[in-house]
Amino acid sequence: MSIYESRVRQTQQENDELRRRLQELGDANRKLAEYDNRIALLSQEIERLNTMLRSKVEELSGWESRFRALQQENDGLRRSQGQM
């Protein structure tokens, strides 16, 4: 094999390796785009769940206030019955 043929073969091997690495980078970029989309969807879902949670906390606070008012009313009725 001549020096020229050896150099051509080496260049072809380098070229093949670079193409393989380029393909790997393309695959990695596609995966990165998929992960970015998943992160965006998960962020939206977290925001939706946080909104629901805030709503439930407000609802619970309302129920707690109503419970305390009813409890006070009940205590008042018991006291008035005890005075009779």
Buried (B, 14 or more C-beta within 10 A) or exposed (E): EEEEEEEEEEEEEEEEEEEEEEEEEEEEEEEEEEEEEEEEEEEEEEEEEEEEEEEEEEEEEEEEEEEEEEEEEEEEEEEEEEEE
